[in-house]
Amino acid sequence: MTLMSNPVARQAVVMLERAGKKNNAPIWLAASRRLGSPAATRVQVNVGKISRLAASGEMVFVPGKVLGTGTIDKKVEIGAFSYSASARAKIEASGGSAMTVQEFLARHPKGSGVRLVE
């Protein structure tokens, strides 16, 4: 199943695009384009990379899947389309939170202070 034939992914892309237009938030427009990109360029980010790039307490959005390779020792608020089971466990064990696109948008509709990680 391709990402755009997946109704949940399509809904997430539309949700991000609407939030970007409604709140004049370019980060959500960029995230919607990236999430809707072809499978060959689909985003997959390891928790180790997030740990290296993000400061403790920072908000990070991944327009794709978060994988569990590496370690994370910071409390980071992460929003993503999907998570591997090990990634979710590591994020929550470090005191952070792993949220869906909808949950993350509800918390940060304007996208200010959010870092896009690809």
Buried (B, 14 or more C-beta within 10 A) or exposed (E): EEBBEEEEBBEBBEBBBBBBEEBEBEBBBBBBBBBBBEEEEBBBBBBBBBBEEBEEEBBBBBBBBBBBBBEBEBBBBBBBBBBBEEBBBBBEEBEBBBBBBEEBBEEBBBBEEBBBBB
